[in-house]
Amino acid sequence: MAEPFLTLTGISKHYPGVRALEQVSLSVTEGEVIGLIGENGAGKSTLMNVLGGVTGPSAGTIAIDGKEVGPLTVSAAITAGIAFVHQELNLFDNLTAAANILIGREPLRGGPLRLIDHKALEASAQPLLSQLGADFKASSPVSSLSLAQKQLVEIAKALSLNARLVIMDEPTSSLTVAETERLLRVIGRLKADKVAIIFISHRLGEVKRIADRVVVLRDGRGVAEIPRQEIETDRMIRLMIGRELKTLYRPPAAPAGEPVLEIVGVRTAYKPGITVDLSVRRGEILGLAGLVGSGRTELARTIFGLDPLLSGEIRIDGKKATLGSPKAAIERGIYLVPEDRKRSGLILPFSIRDNISLAGLRSLARHGVVDRARVRDQAEVQKKRLDIRCPSTASPVGSLSGGNQQKVVLAKWLSMQPRLIIFDEPTRGIDVGAKNEIYRLMRELADQGVGILMISSDMEEAIGVSDRIAVMHEGAIAGFLDRSRFTEENILSLAVGRAPSREAAE
């Protein structure tokens, strides 16, 4: 086996009252793919910040090509060939792909004005995109690219810096199945070109597919390193959380009741020529599956009053309801846990307690003045109920891990007697332990008679959590599946507009 070109030994990072990392070691060899896994808060981000020069370690050493170096700075890490592709991409939509790839390093024309030579810029960037198999030109505006194509721009930017190691943080969390497959092929190309990859992901199936070895962090410590031949999903879960996880699906405590939500002949602005019919019963978790762009989120936004209802009826408890705004939906007990919790579900600088109370301030006020003691007490109740892990409910919600942020979004609605909760991608970017807690809470709500509509692109999640699954294709409901017919093949067949096979259903 080749010698590692990068070695971290005994890396520790301490903050006041917190040991973020404790004696973590990691080596990287050219052309290998390392899966880095762990629950939120396990220390993955801190370790990568040390590696990228964002923060210095409290203890430990870093060696590059066998020579020990001091704590890395950002510029030193780039010079050493370490590049990041972050989950939230750092691109300028108003520039071309080429301009983003070579930003700050643009070739200039001669003459006194020293203007950018756009022809040379595109000529330099195009081979990098071609190397990655990109299906767009270097001259393409980034605003016109899909998320997957934007990721290729980020990777090309890393290659333009002669990267020896590319760190990818949750790169597939917002991609379709086809886009994910394409990205995994790109990783294979980089591996063949001797570029090393650190692949950080909560999607353990993908980690199993592409990793040459897996490094597991738990509570700031490196607890295991799994070689390729021993990578198994159950083992990764056990090592990440330190315990066994039971099956995702837990049957309802009682049969589903009458419909709490009925959608009859509904047309949305997304596909005005198509009508949608479905119902969600009390005590039921209805999974809403389909490819990205199939209209699932648009349907949820229409139900919640964010987008206009062009025609048709929405019935709550059997009665026609006019839900022309989120306020009207909330008054009827219809709540939405949005896909992008940071932008649409939370106000990150606000405290945890203020975020929890925002939707129900009227009930917490006396004579028009918010009772801060009641706000605090309500937040403490929800903190205990949902096991929100934080020093204090006065802490900014932006300081929490993804799983705990999602619990805060849920806590906001749980204090308001929900009839129906719509979960749009409820566990995106959340570790496996926090996922299981969200699933448990969803089932508890269903057992209390709340209807749950769960939009999910994660096949394992849809199959493992739902009582029924509705599959959308091109804005329409392509079909419904009960548990006896839950297979990936059946869901994907409906998602692409084909009937599910009888063989797969049996």
C-alpha positions as CSV (number, residue, x, y, z in Angstrom):
1,M,0.0,0.0,0.0
2,A,1.3,3.5,-0.8
3,E,2.5,5.8,1.9
4,P,0.0,8.5,3.0
5,F,0.8,12.0,1.8
6,L,-1.2,13.5,4.6
7,T,-1.2,12.4,8.2
8,L,-3.0,13.9,11.2
9,T,-1.8,12.5,14.6
10,G,-3.5,12.9,18.0
11,I,-5.5,16.0,16.9
12,S,-7.5,17.5,19.8
13,K,-9.5,20.7,19.8
14,H,-10.9,22.1,23.1
15,Y,-13.2,25.1,23.5
16,P,-14.3,26.4,27.0
17,G,-16.2,23.6,28.5
18,V,-16.2,21.5,25.3
19,R,-13.9,18.9,24.0
20,A,-14.8,18.9,20.3
21,L,-11.9,16.5,19.3
22,E,-9.8,14.3,21.5
23,Q,-6.8,12.4,20.1
24,V,-8.1,11.9,16.6
25,S,-5.7,10.5,13.9
26,L,-6.3,10.2,10.2
27,S,-4.1,9.4,7.2
28,V,-4.9,10.0,3.5
29,T,-3.3,8.2,0.6
30,E,-3.5,9.5,-3.0
31,G,-6.4,8.1,-5.0
32,E,-8.4,6.7,-2.1
33,V,-11.9,7.5,-1.0
34,I,-12.4,7.8,2.8
35,G,-15.9,7.8,4.2
36,L,-16.1,10.0,7.2
37,I,-19.2,9.3,9.3
38,G,-20.6,10.2,12.7
39,E,-23.6,11.7,14.3
40,N,-24.1,15.5,14.2
41,G,-21.8,16.8,16.9
42,A,-19.3,13.9,16.6
43,G,-16.5,16.2,15.5
44,K,-16.5,15.8,11.7
45,S,-16.8,19.5,10.9
46,T,-14.2,20.5,13.5
47,L,-11.7,17.9,12.2
48,M,-12.2,19.2,8.6
49,N,-11.8,22.8,9.8
50,V,-8.5,21.8,11.3
51,L,-7.5,20.1,8.1
52,G,-8.6,23.1,6.0
53,G,-6.8,25.7,8.2
54,V,-10.0,27.3,9.4
55,T,-9.1,26.6,13.0
56,G,-5.9,25.4,14.7
57,P,-5.7,22.2,16.9
58,S,-5.2,22.4,20.6
59,A,-2.8,19.5,20.4
60,G,-1.5,17.0,17.8
61,T,0.5,17.2,14.6
62,I,-0.1,17.4,10.9
63,A,2.4,16.0,8.3
64,I,2.4,16.5,4.5
65,D,4.6,14.2,2.4
66,G,6.3,13.0,5.5
67,K,7.2,16.4,6.8
68,E,5.6,17.9,9.9
69,V,4.0,21.3,9.4
70,G,2.6,23.7,11.9
71,P,-1.1,24.4,12.2
72,L,-2.4,25.0,8.7
73,T,-3.8,28.3,7.6
74,V,-6.5,28.4,4.9
75,S,-3.9,29.5,2.3
76,A,-1.4,26.9,3.4
77,A,-4.1,24.2,3.1
78,I,-4.9,25.3,-0.4
79,T,-1.2,25.3,-1.3
80,A,-0.9,21.8,0.1
81,G,-3.7,20.7,-2.3
82,I,-6.6,20.5,0.1
83,A,-10.0,21.7,-1.3
84,F,-13.5,21.7,0.0
85,V,-16.9,21.2,-1.7
86,H,-19.3,22.4,0.9
87,Q,-22.9,21.2,1.3
88,E,-24.0,24.9,0.7
89,L,-22.2,25.8,-2.4
90,N,-20.1,29.0,-2.6
91,L,-20.7,30.2,-6.2
92,F,-21.7,33.5,-7.8
93,D,-24.8,32.9,-9.8
94,N,-24.3,36.1,-11.9
95,L,-21.0,34.8,-13.3
96,T,-20.1,32.0,-15.7
97,A,-18.9,28.6,-14.7
98,A,-15.4,29.6,-16.0
99,A,-15.4,32.8,-13.9
100,N,-16.3,30.9,-10.8
101,I,-13.7,28.2,-11.4
102,L,-10.8,30.7,-11.8
103,I,-12.1,33.5,-9.6
104,G,-9.3,35.7,-8.3
105,R,-6.9,34.0,-10.8
106,E,-8.4,35.3,-14.1
107,P,-6.1,35.6,-17.1
108,L,-5.7,39.3,-18.2
109,R,-5.3,41.0,-21.5
110,G,-2.3,43.2,-22.2
111,G,-2.6,47.0,-22.2
112,P,-3.1,49.6,-19.5
113,L,-6.6,48.5,-18.5
114,R,-5.7,44.9,-17.7
115,L,-9.2,43.6,-18.5
116,I,-10.1,39.9,-18.1
117,D,-9.4,37.8,-21.1
118,H,-12.7,35.8,-21.3
119,K,-11.6,33.7,-24.2
120,A,-8.5,32.5,-22.3
121,L,-10.6,32.1,-19.1
122,E,-13.0,29.7,-20.8
123,A,-10.2,27.9,-22.6
124,S,-8.5,27.2,-19.2
125,A,-11.7,26.1,-17.5
126,Q,-13.2,23.9,-20.2
127,P,-10.7,21.0,-19.9
128,L,-11.4,20.8,-16.1
129,L,-15.1,20.4,-16.8
130,S,-14.5,17.9,-19.6
131,Q,-12.4,15.9,-17.2
132,L,-15.4,15.6,-14.9
133,G,-17.8,14.7,-17.8
134,A,-19.7,17.9,-17.5
135,D,-22.6,18.4,-20.0
136,F,-22.4,22.2,-20.1
137,K,-19.9,24.7,-21.3
138,A,-17.5,26.8,-19.3
139,S,-19.3,29.9,-20.7
140,S,-22.6,28.8,-19.2
141,P,-24.0,31.2,-16.5
142,V,-24.1,29.5,-13.1
143,S,-27.7,30.7,-12.7
144,S,-28.7,28.4,-15.5
145,L,-27.2,25.2,-14.0
146,S,-28.8,22.5,-11.8
147,L,-27.5,21.8,-8.3
148,A,-25.6,18.8,-9.6
149,Q,-24.0,20.9,-12.3
150,K,-23.0,23.5,-9.8
151,Q,-21.3,20.9,-7.7
152,L,-19.2,20.0,-10.8
153,V,-18.2,23.7,-11.0
154,E,-17.1,23.5,-7.3
155,I,-15.1,20.3,-8.0
156,A,-13.5,21.9,-11.1
157,K,-12.5,24.9,-9.0
158,A,-10.8,22.4,-6.6
159,L,-9.0,20.8,-9.5
160,S,-7.9,24.2,-10.9
161,L,-6.0,24.6,-7.6
162,N,-4.2,21.3,-8.2
163,A,-6.1,19.6,-5.4
164,R,-4.6,16.4,-4.1
165,L,-7.5,15.9,-1.6
166,V,-11.1,17.0,-2.1
167,I,-13.4,17.1,0.9
168,M,-17.1,16.6,0.1
169,D,-19.6,17.5,2.8
170,E,-23.0,15.9,2.3
171,P,-22.6,16.2,-1.5
172,T,-25.7,14.2,-2.4
173,S,-28.2,15.5,0.2
174,S,-30.1,17.6,-2.4
175,L,-29.6,15.5,-5.5
176,T,-31.9,13.3,-7.4
177,V,-31.2,9.6,-7.8
178,A,-29.8,10.2,-11.3
179,E,-27.7,13.2,-10.2
180,T,-26.3,11.2,-7.3
181,E,-25.2,8.4,-9.7
182,R,-23.5,10.9,-11.8
183,L,-21.6,12.4,-8.9
184,L,-20.5,9.0,-7.8
185,R,-19.1,8.4,-11.3
186,V,-17.2,11.7,-11.0
187,I,-15.7,10.5,-7.8
188,G,-14.5,7.4,-9.6
189,R,-12.8,9.6,-12.2
190,L,-11.1,11.6,-9.5
191,K,-9.9,8.5,-7.8
192,A,-8.5,7.2,-11.1
193,D,-6.6,10.5,-11.5
194,K,-5.0,9.9,-8.0
195,V,-7.1,12.6,-6.3
196,A,-8.1,11.5,-2.8
197,I,-11.6,12.1,-1.5
198,I,-13.0,12.5,2.0
199,F,-16.7,11.8,1.6
200,I,-18.8,13.0,4.5
201,S,-22.4,11.7,4.4
202,H,-25.3,10.4,6.5
203,R,-26.4,8.3,3.5
204,L,-24.6,5.1,4.5
205,G,-25.6,3.2,1.4
206,E,-23.5,5.6,-0.7
207,V,-20.6,5.4,1.7
208,K,-20.7,1.6,1.5
209,R,-20.6,1.8,-2.3
210,I,-17.7,4.1,-2.8
211,A,-15.5,4.2,0.3
212,D,-12.1,2.3,0.3
213,R,-12.3,2.6,4.1
214,V,-14.5,4.3,6.6
215,V,-13.4,6.4,9.6
216,V,-16.0,6.7,12.4
217,L,-16.1,9.5,14.9
218,R,-18.2,9.5,18.1
219,D,-18.2,12.2,20.8
220,G,-15.1,13.8,19.3
221,R,-13.0,10.6,19.2
222,G,-12.1,8.2,16.4
223,V,-13.8,5.0,17.5
224,A,-13.1,2.8,14.4
225,E,-11.6,2.5,11.0
226,I,-13.3,0.0,8.8
227,P,-11.5,-1.6,5.8
228,R,-13.3,-1.9,2.4
229,Q,-14.2,-5.6,2.8
230,E,-15.8,-5.1,6.2
231,I,-18.0,-2.1,5.5
232,E,-21.6,-2.9,6.4
233,T,-24.5,-0.5,7.1
234,D,-25.5,-2.1,10.4
235,R,-21.9,-2.0,11.7
236,M,-21.5,1.6,10.7
237,I,-24.7,2.5,12.6
238,R,-23.6,0.6,15.7
239,L,-20.2,2.4,15.7
240,M,-21.7,5.8,15.1
241,I,-24.3,5.7,17.9
242,G,-22.8,3.1,20.2
243,R,-25.9,1.0,20.3
244,E,-28.3,-1.1,18.1
245,L,-31.1,0.7,16.2
246,K,-34.4,-1.1,15.9
247,T,-36.3,-1.2,12.6
248,L,-37.6,2.1,11.3
249,Y,-41.2,0.9,11.0
250,R,-43.4,0.7,14.0
251,P,-47.0,-0.2,13.4
252,P,-49.6,2.3,14.5
253,A,-51.2,1.7,17.9
254,A,-54.6,1.7,16.4
255,P,-56.0,1.5,12.8
256,A,-56.1,4.7,10.9
257,G,-59.3,6.7,11.4
258,E,-61.4,9.0,9.2
259,P,-59.6,11.3,6.8
260,V,-58.2,14.4,8.4
261,L,-57.2,15.9,5.0
262,E,-58.8,15.3,1.7
263,I,-57.6,16.8,-1.6
264,V,-60.2,16.6,-4.3
265,G,-59.5,17.6,-7.9
266,V,-56.8,20.1,-6.8
267,R,-54.9,22.0,-9.5
268,T,-51.7,23.8,-8.5
269,A,-49.7,26.5,-10.2
270,Y,-46.9,24.0,-10.8
271,K,-48.9,21.9,-13.3
272,P,-52.2,23.7,-13.9
273,G,-53.6,21.1,-16.3
274,I,-53.3,18.2,-13.8
275,T,-55.6,17.5,-10.9
276,V,-54.5,15.7,-7.7
277,D,-56.6,13.6,-5.3
278,L,-55.4,12.1,-2.1
279,S,-56.3,11.7,1.6
280,V,-54.5,11.4,4.9
281,R,-56.2,9.6,7.7
282,R,-56.0,10.3,11.4
283,G,-53.2,8.3,12.9
284,E,-51.6,7.5,9.5
285,I,-48.2,8.3,8.1
286,L,-48.6,8.8,4.4
287,G,-45.3,8.9,2.5
288,L,-45.2,11.1,-0.6
289,A,-42.5,9.8,-2.9
290,G,-41.3,10.7,-6.4
291,L,-38.4,12.2,-8.2
292,V,-37.2,15.7,-7.4
293,G,-39.4,18.0,-9.6
294,S,-42.4,15.7,-9.5
295,G,-44.5,18.4,-7.7
296,R,-44.4,17.1,-4.1
297,T,-43.2,20.3,-2.5
298,E,-45.5,22.4,-4.7
299,L,-48.5,20.3,-3.5
300,A,-47.4,20.8,0.2
301,R,-47.0,24.6,-0.4
302,T,-50.5,24.7,-1.9
303,I,-52.0,22.8,1.1
304,F,-50.3,25.2,3.5
305,G,-51.5,28.2,1.6
306,L,-48.1,29.4,0.4
307,D,-49.0,28.8,-3.3
308,P,-52.4,29.5,-4.9
309,L,-55.1,26.8,-5.2
310,L,-56.3,27.1,-8.8
311,S,-59.3,24.8,-8.4
312,G,-60.6,21.8,-6.5
313,E,-61.3,21.4,-2.8
314,I,-59.3,20.9,0.4
315,R,-61.3,19.3,3.1
316,I,-60.4,19.2,6.8
317,D,-62.2,16.6,8.9
318,G,-64.7,16.2,6.0
319,K,-65.5,19.9,5.7
320,K,-64.4,22.2,2.9
321,A,-61.7,24.6,4.0
322,T,-60.4,27.8,2.5
323,L,-56.6,27.7,3.1
324,G,-55.4,30.7,1.1
325,S,-52.6,31.6,3.5
326,P,-50.3,29.9,6.0
327,K,-52.3,31.8,8.7
328,A,-55.5,30.1,7.6
329,A,-53.8,26.7,7.5
330,I,-52.3,27.2,11.0
331,E,-55.7,28.2,12.4
332,R,-57.1,24.9,11.1
333,G,-54.3,22.9,12.7
334,I,-52.3,22.3,9.4
335,Y,-48.6,22.8,9.9
336,L,-45.6,22.5,7.6
337,V,-42.0,21.4,8.5
338,P,-40.3,22.8,5.4
339,E,-37.5,21.2,3.3
340,D,-35.1,24.0,4.1
341,R,-35.3,24.5,7.8
342,K,-32.6,27.2,7.9
343,R,-34.3,29.5,5.4
344,S,-38.0,28.7,5.9
345,G,-38.4,27.1,9.3
346,L,-36.2,29.0,11.7
347,I,-34.8,32.4,12.4
348,L,-31.2,31.4,13.1
349,P,-30.0,34.4,15.2
350,F,-33.1,34.1,17.5
351,S,-33.0,31.9,20.6
352,I,-34.4,28.4,20.7
353,R,-37.3,29.6,23.0
354,D,-38.2,32.5,20.6
355,N,-38.3,30.2,17.6
356,I,-40.5,27.7,19.5
357,S,-43.0,30.4,20.5
358,L,-43.1,32.4,17.2
359,A,-46.1,30.7,15.7
360,G,-48.2,30.9,18.8
361,L,-47.3,34.3,20.4
362,R,-51.0,35.3,20.7
363,S,-51.6,32.4,23.1
364,L,-48.6,33.4,25.1
365,A,-49.6,37.1,25.5
366,R,-51.5,38.9,28.2
367,H,-53.3,42.1,27.2
368,G,-51.2,42.2,24.0
369,V,-47.9,41.8,25.8
370,V,-45.9,38.6,25.4
371,D,-45.4,36.8,28.7
372,R,-41.6,35.9,28.7
373,A,-42.0,33.5,31.6
374,R,-44.6,31.5,29.6
375,V,-42.3,31.5,26.6
376,R,-39.5,30.2,28.6
377,D,-41.6,27.5,30.4
378,Q,-43.1,26.3,27.0
379,A,-39.6,26.0,25.6
380,E,-38.4,24.0,28.6
381,V,-41.3,21.6,28.2
382,Q,-40.6,21.0,24.5
383,K,-36.9,20.7,25.2
384,K,-37.5,17.8,27.6
385,R,-40.2,16.2,25.4
386,L,-38.1,16.2,22.2
387,D,-34.7,15.8,23.9
388,I,-33.4,19.0,22.3
389,R,-29.7,19.0,23.2
390,C,-28.6,22.5,24.1
391,P,-26.9,24.4,27.0
392,S,-30.0,26.6,27.3
393,T,-33.2,27.5,25.4
394,A,-31.7,31.0,25.4
395,S,-29.0,29.8,23.0
396,P,-29.3,30.9,19.3
397,V,-31.0,28.2,17.3
398,G,-28.3,28.6,14.7
399,S,-25.7,27.1,17.1
400,L,-27.5,23.7,17.1
401,S,-26.8,20.6,15.1
402,G,-29.2,19.8,12.1
403,G,-31.1,17.2,14.1
404,N,-31.7,19.5,17.0
405,Q,-32.7,22.4,14.7
406,Q,-35.3,20.0,13.2
407,K,-36.6,19.3,16.6
408,V,-37.0,23.0,17.3
409,V,-39.1,23.3,14.1
410,L,-41.2,20.4,15.3
411,A,-41.5,21.9,18.8
412,K,-42.9,25.1,17.4
413,W,-45.9,23.1,16.1
414,L,-46.3,20.6,18.9
415,S,-47.4,23.3,21.3
416,M,-50.3,24.2,19.0
417,Q,-52.5,21.0,18.8
418,P,-51.8,19.9,15.3
419,R,-54.4,18.0,13.2
420,L,-52.0,17.4,10.2
421,I,-48.3,17.9,10.0
422,I,-46.6,18.0,6.6
423,F,-42.9,16.9,6.8
424,D,-40.9,17.9,3.7
425,E,-37.7,15.9,3.6
426,P,-37.7,15.6,7.5
427,T,-34.3,14.1,7.9
428,R,-32.2,15.8,5.2
429,G,-28.7,16.4,6.5
430,I,-29.4,14.6,9.9
431,D,-27.4,11.8,11.3
432,V,-28.8,8.3,11.8
433,G,-29.4,8.6,15.5
434,A,-31.3,11.9,15.2
435,K,-33.3,10.4,12.3
436,N,-34.5,7.6,14.5
437,E,-35.7,10.1,17.1
438,I,-37.6,12.1,14.4
439,Y,-39.2,8.8,13.2
440,R,-40.2,8.0,16.8
441,L,-41.8,11.4,17.3
442,M,-43.7,11.1,14.0
443,R,-45.1,7.7,15.1
444,E,-46.0,9.1,18.6
445,L,-47.9,11.9,16.9
446,A,-49.7,9.5,14.6
447,D,-50.6,7.3,17.6
448,Q,-52.2,10.5,19.1
449,G,-54.4,10.8,16.1
450,V,-52.4,13.4,14.1
451,G,-52.3,12.8,10.4
452,I,-48.7,12.9,8.9
453,L,-47.8,13.6,5.3
454,M,-44.1,12.9,4.8
455,I,-42.4,13.9,1.6
456,S,-39.1,12.0,1.2
457,S,-36.6,11.3,-1.5
458,D,-34.9,8.7,0.7
459,M,-36.2,5.4,-0.5
460,E,-35.2,3.6,2.7
461,E,-37.0,6.2,4.8
462,A,-40.2,6.1,2.7
463,I,-40.4,2.4,2.9
464,G,-39.3,2.1,6.5
465,V,-41.6,4.8,8.1
466,S,-44.8,5.0,6.0
467,D,-48.1,3.2,6.5
468,R,-49.0,3.9,2.8
469,I,-47.0,5.6,0.0
470,A,-48.4,7.9,-2.7
471,V,-46.0,8.4,-5.6
472,M,-46.0,11.5,-7.8
473,H,-45.0,11.8,-11.4
474,E,-45.1,15.1,-13.4
475,G,-47.4,16.8,-10.9
476,A,-49.9,13.9,-10.7
477,I,-50.4,11.0,-8.3
478,A,-49.1,8.0,-10.2
479,G,-50.4,5.5,-7.7
480,F,-50.7,4.3,-4.1
481,L,-48.9,1.4,-2.4
482,D,-49.8,-0.3,0.8
483,R,-47.1,-2.0,2.9
484,S,-47.4,-5.3,1.2
485,R,-46.3,-3.7,-2.1
486,F,-43.4,-1.5,-0.7
487,T,-40.4,-2.1,-2.9
488,E,-37.9,0.2,-4.4
489,E,-38.8,-1.1,-7.8
490,N,-42.5,-0.4,-7.4
491,I,-41.8,3.2,-6.1
492,L,-39.3,4.0,-8.9
493,S,-41.6,2.5,-11.6
494,L,-44.5,4.8,-10.5
495,A,-42.0,7.7,-10.1
496,V,-41.0,7.5,-13.8
497,G,-44.5,7.0,-15.0
498,R,-44.7,3.2,-15.3
499,A,-47.0,0.7,-13.6
500,P,-45.3,-1.3,-10.8
501,S,-44.5,-4.8,-11.7
502,R,-46.6,-7.6,-10.2
503,E,-43.5,-9.6,-9.5
504,A,-41.9,-6.8,-7.5
505,A,-45.1,-6.5,-5.5
506,E,-45.3,-10.1,-4.5
